[in-house]
Amino acid sequence: MQRRQSPTPQDDRPILAVSDLHVAYGTITALRGITVRINQGEIVAVVGPNGAGKSTLLSTIAGLVRPRQGQIQYRGHSLVGRSIEDILRGGISLVPEGRHIFSAMTVEENLLLGATIRNDAREIDADIDSLTGRFPILRKRWQQPAGRLSGGEQQQLAIARALLSRPSLLILDEPSLGLAPGIIDEVYRILLEQRSRGTTILVVEQNATRALEAADYTHILSAGAIRLSGTSKQLLENPQFDAAYFGVAPPEGSSDRDHKRHSKLG
Amino acid sequence: MIINVIQNLVDAISVGSLYALTALGIGLIFGVMRLINFAHSELLTLTGYTLLLLNSEPTAVAIIGGVVVAIAIALATERVVFRPLRGADPTTLLIASFALSFFIQKTLALTVGSKTKGIDVLPQLGAQIVIGGVRFQLLKVVTIVVTIVLLGLLSWFLKRTRYGRQMRAAAENFRMAQLLGVRANLVISLAFAISGILAAAVGILFVSQSGFLEPRMGLQLVAIAFVGTVIGGLGSLTGAAVGGFLVGAATVLLQAVLPLGLREFRELFVYLLVVVILLVRPQGLIPAPGLRQRV
């Protein structure tokens, strides 16, 4: 697959390079040789139908799942076999599917938990101030249990919480799932703004349209393999787009369903 | 008459307090690990035997010794038995906790004997005090005060400190907490240490009250306290404290209220109450948010 130049190249090497990644849950194969490269400052999207293996890819990068084969290089270091905490401390933060905010805890407590790996109390306060400036609704709901927030507000909270670890690479699993179109626009506006602040973003979506609009580069994942890659324009003009997205039936015992059973959060 | 009612109420509150502290210890571990730790009972028992061992020492030394032993045993069982089983099926964890509980009980029986031993801890607390014309045993008042202090401290720890926050997050959604950098080993070890402190408090107060020791003494307390955590709502700490308190208090009140012939069947009525509560509120009185999401 032809790679184009990153819009803001700061480094020759990609910030994240996934190569020939194979992941299986028991006898069920979820990923069959995935190769994805993300350059500094890019938004890269991985789209595909339910069960394609998208969540598995993110879970493997975040250290929740061990690959059977293949490499994940982050800033030139291998992530395979590293602990979840190590990967987070290295600068990769995952916003999982379903947001998983701590519903019984207040908005403030959720945000503070996002800064668990940090010890710079004053800087954390400054970051929280800046984030609540960007997401005013969080300031408004400051002392409310996060479970009372609407879906869109919870997604903002989940993103803000993930940003409090000051990631270089933010990865999001289905951030638009279950949200109204207007709210989805808001979420993507936040992501684009975050990219302009220098954060590299990897986003996984079943809803391809929105992700394609935002992404610099998109991969279509289906049945555990990448079927097509390119810029949004290239993909939308490619007659094989629909075939790549829908054409390949998921294998027996669809991988995503199985993935959820194994690594369900909570 | 009114004096009698007040005395019964104080009795009920003091027994309820002991069960509330026990249920809280069990609830805390269940929260972070989904483990129903029946070996919690052995922490109480071992605290009692430590008091016996240190009987000739000053009271303060005996009490500190009891607390230290309970914390050490709690941490050791976590490290040796439960850590290797982390992430195992809840049933596996439950059975492991039973095995551990029996192992400690039988080891005690083998080394110090299974016969009941008399012990007089804190004899000063046997004194009666008079408040507003009503006589109370000092120990009951102390039990209530200790419980309030421990509940206050635990609540402060969980709500106001960094590690308390991490522990609550881990109890609601362990995986997500880990994704934010919460250290599983640290949070779980802390929970075990706190459960050790709670068990030691109950052990000391219970032994002071009963005046006897036997290897099986903890299990009965824990079995009833466990029922308390269930009616309170498994996984919810407030629920555990409330449920444990209610079960303990109900036992004492029924003893006072039931006609003489029925008193020996009071447990029957307590469990009838438990069944009714669970029929009306299957998730418990105060359901845990994490568990609700899971269903």
HADDOCK unambig.tbl for C-alpha pairs under 7 A between the chains (distance, minus, plus):
assign (segid A and resid 84 and name CA) (segid B and resid 178 and name CA) 6.99 0.50 0.50
assign (segid A and resid 84 and name CA) (segid B and resid 179 and name CA) 6.34 0.50 0.50
assign (segid A and resid 85 and name CA) (segid B and resid 179 and name CA) 6.99 0.50 0.50
assign (segid A and resid 85 and name CA) (segid B and resid 181 and name CA) 5.03 0.50 0.50
assign (segid A and resid 88 and name CA) (segid B and resid 181 and name CA) 6.80 0.50 0.50
assign (segid A and resid 100 and name CA) (segid B and resid 176 and name CA) 6.71 0.50 0.50
assign (segid A and resid 102 and name CA) (segid B and resid 169 and name CA) 6.43 0.50 0.50
assign (segid A and resid 102 and name CA) (segid B and resid 172 and name CA) 6.62 0.50 0.50
assign (segid A and resid 103 and name CA) (segid B and resid 289 and name CA) 6.83 0.50 0.50
assign (segid A and resid 104 and name CA) (segid B and resid 289 and name CA) 6.12 0.50 0.50
assign (segid A and resid 113 and name CA) (segid B and resid 180 and name CA) 6.77 0.50 0.50
assign (segid A and resid 114 and name CA) (segid B and resid 180 and name CA) 5.70 0.50 0.50
assign (segid A and resid 116 and name CA) (segid B and resid 180 and name CA) 6.42 0.50 0.50
assign (segid A and resid 116 and name CA) (segid B and resid 181 and name CA) 5.83 0.50 0.50
assign (segid A and resid 116 and name CA) (segid B and resid 182 and name CA) 6.48 0.50 0.50
assign (segid A and resid 117 and name CA) (segid B and resid 181 and name CA) 5.66 0.50 0.50
assign (segid A and resid 265 and name CA) (segid B and resid 173 and name CA) 6.90 0.50 0.50
assign (segid A and resid 265 and name CA) (segid B and resid 175 and name CA) 5.35 0.50 0.50
assign (segid A and resid 265 and name CA) (segid B and resid 176 and name CA) 6.29 0.50 0.50
assign (segid A and resid 266 and name CA) (segid B and resid 173 and name CA) 4.38 0.50 0.50
assign (segid A and resid 266 and name CA) (segid B and resid 174 and name CA) 5.99 0.50 0.50
assign (segid A and resid 266 and name CA) (segid B and resid 175 and name CA) 5.89 0.50 0.50
assign (segid A and resid 266 and name CA) (segid B and resid 176 and name CA) 6.99 0.50 0.50
assign (segid A and resid 266 and name CA) (segid B and resid 294 and name CA) 6.87 0.50 0.50
